[in-house]
Amino acid sequence: MSPRTGRPKADNPKKYDIKVRYDEETHKALLDYCKKHNITRVEAFRRGLQLLFGQK
């Protein structure tokens, strides 16, 4: 029997999502931050949540 092919299972799968609405000024600031730190918008939100939770 051949080994299974495809993407391996994630250790911590991301199975929840959220929609966020924010203004143009916040959007530009977020894009600038992401570009400066070379991260995605989602990663920036995750880091922000970690800061709020005091786990960072």
C-alpha positions in Angstrom: 0.0 0.0 0.0 1.4 3.4 -0.9 1.8 6.2 1.7 -1.0 8.8 1.9 -0.4 11.9 -0.2 -1.5 15.4 0.4 -1.0 18.1 3.1 -0.1 16.8 6.6 -2.4 17.4 9.5 -1.7 20.7 11.4 -0.8 20.6 15.0 -3.1 23.5 15.8 -5.7 23.8 13.0 -7.4 27.1 12.4 -11.0 26.2 12.2 -12.7 29.4 13.4 -13.1 32.7 11.5 -14.3 36.2 12.2 -15.3 39.1 10.0 -14.1 42.5 11.2 -15.1 45.9 9.8 -12.8 48.9 10.3 -12.3 52.3 8.9 -9.9 53.5 6.1 -7.4 55.0 8.6 -7.1 51.8 10.6 -6.8 49.8 7.3 -3.9 51.9 6.1 -2.2 51.7 9.5 -2.6 47.9 9.5 -1.2 47.6 6.0 1.8 49.8 7.0 2.4 47.7 10.1 2.2 44.4 8.1 4.5 45.6 5.4 7.1 46.9 8.0 7.0 43.6 9.9 6.6 41.4 6.9 3.5 39.6 8.3 -0.1 39.1 7.0 -3.1 41.0 8.3 -4.3 37.8 10.0 -1.1 37.4 11.9 -1.2 41.0 13.0 -4.7 40.4 14.4 -3.5 37.2 16.2 -0.6 39.1 17.7 -3.0 41.9 18.8 -5.3 39.3 20.5 -2.3 37.8 22.3 -1.4 41.2 23.6 -4.9 41.7 24.9 -4.9 38.3 26.6 -1.6 39.0 28.2 0.0 35.9 26.8 2.6 37.6 24.6 
